[in-house]
Amino acid sequence: MLTPLAPDLWDYDAPLTVIGMQLGHRLTVARLADGTLWLHSPCAYSAALAAELAALGPVAHIVAPNAMHDTYLEGWFQAYPSARFHGARGFSKFRPDLKFTDALGDTPDAAWAGTFDQLMVRGMPRLNEVVFLHRASRTLLLTDLAFNLGTEMPWLSRVMLKINGCYDCFAASRLLRTTIKDRAALRTSLDRIFAWDFDRLVLSHGRNVDAGAKELLRDAYAFL
């Protein structure tokens, strides 16, 4: 079920297994000023989820925030042909079959400029992840820049997370670090994010952080 996080902000948890790790997958939903819905990092489409969304408002914008979050998008393209689909830069290379209407960058779309700030994180061109700040709730939305998973996971998943350096802690995984091609560019992007006013963090994989998120994110990238 959709869980309220703040006024006009919800999340929805779903299962997801990647390379043997049960990472889980979190969809985040925001209601914009015009009453339409903005969906971040969609999980698997289902009629039950669509009904919950319809009770909140019409789906107008679906956001694929990095170029590796493509697993479930086909179902959403089919279900919402009139919605606008906003994809991270790089999708045209890796998934030319997905026909996005808009490319994500540093400038918020006019439809959500009053609700979110956003920034494309440089230095990791395989991801080109776009980070969003929900200003009213001081909530930062991340996709793969950090995980926060631990003891609730099955044994094999815990082992693989330990190998990845992100078991039972808030951290950037070793696998993610292999995508870094320009450390200076990444540091510059992170400095811009740290200048934002946020205290809460919503993750696509793992437990959300209700307070103190900025310091946790700083610590996770101290290796830079």
Steps between C-alpha positions, in 0.01 A plus 500: 500500500602861450638645825475874579838664562393864509215709355471408130788248523474118521711191447427142401725201574529204264735200468800504265790255464816607317799267448371279781448788745150572626528877489136599496373792295334821613269710285454859618188696405446876526183696432584818311336840531255425217381182673677259266739227614877477451647150528868443579674168424192287424485144628304223325166624366185338638130575483487524880775763506334689214177512702680646801660763280171588335354575844769767545484660157576446131850374412665765284879456541707183533868545583778247434771672707808315378594307191505165682147518644315354204371163627128579519452791265327313216190437710466869582541606137216264412274603787547878470550585132398864554743559789835670451800274556816669625819294466857546615749577227641180353179306462503552124829307486413215736123472440418648158165319513376730777367819344528768767328833445754696705865477611590582860765759582567766760192710427166384643217467253253788522236256631698432819734801530293623793531165680849361433857605446707256295858434396665253263796346682811523285795263499304174466390496134361146512238627746458872438282489810274797562441584867184680612427718802136519611530846647188514718596187696880549478522151348777389264421220253787269404498197273828305494739751659459327838350184653372451853438126536583249770388230738149465359643349180543127420839340573634501144399863449679596822817327381491678166441836666801440727711432191361823353597696810148613585359249748296640788616855443424804291762484223593528135556146375830378356313422178382862479854624558617315189279733293690811616700641208559856622540539876534879484173533308327274750631705794374819336154346455491383860602845624202646316271243660642570849413867449131404486279506809413136572484281809304196378604257231289258294692216338404270215670209683490464876374683806416868471679749725262717700757744642869583473516400135750763392775377735436138406539585133821693572641199687400262219710700252790584730715267285509769228 
